[in-house]
């Protein structure tokens, strides 16, 4: 780990470093959302409008943050969310995220739109990996990818369901920037044609857990349960697809109530602090994804940058658990949170308001 990373004490310092060293086009791609970026901001507001109700006199001298989901033992209840075009942040791309996750002890998603691909990422990175697919071929092509992912040792197969069309990301348009994952891409019409018939076909053939990423309503969560989906992944793509959506932490309670324990529930969306992760767990999430935060670490220092992010998150989680009055993740319940007004205007950087991030006004 570089000296600059090793001396950093806060996540905001990593974000600031990333903003300085990342390619400007790649940086705007990382931090941006669709159109007015309302969904992006609502993700953050939903987190900020949850307050803690701490308990005291609980003997919190020993804290256990370990977790298990889908048979994966994890040091923290989080995973590295899938990201496309991450080669623009570090030339190792998904291999760096895989190695960082394995070194620290958490799971990582590998996107079909990320470099260097399913095989190389598993071979050179390894660890507890989950493959996330954007459908770019017919049903036979999807089944071949399912078989390949299974044979390579991926722990689960994730189908992206909230990207019928690529979101209108105006930061990229105004820069004239085309992300790597969008260059020479064919077969996008297959994503638009995705329906429950293909989901059923995958479910019938899969021997590893099936995840649907992009569920944002109780109606679709109910259908997912009816189709015996293993994991419902609550996400709005970080506000990068449909604008004017709800924040994921506003969506999560209705999903948890609808699922009623019949499937695991993952969530992401503006998760930037250890307290954010605990709030999601209090509401019933089984695991929490970090996307942009992982990207900040990757841009700041490659694999080592991600590990540093995870180390700081661990510090924040342990501190917050102790002050919340819990010693294990199983003690995180809805009674420990309540609604309260937010005090910061939400933005992609509002979780780091004590640190000046040069050249940004968002």
Helices and strands as residue ranges (DSSP letters): H 3-6, H 11-21, H 24-31, H 38-48, E 50-52, E 67-69, E 72-74, E 78-80, G 86-88, H 94-104, E 107-111, H 118-124, E 129-133, H 139-152, E 156-160, H 170-175, G 180-182, H 188-192, H 196-205, E 209-215, H 218-226, E 231-234, G 237-239, H 248-259, E 264-267, H 274-282, E 287-290, H 292-324, G 329-331, G 334-336, E 337-339, G 350-352
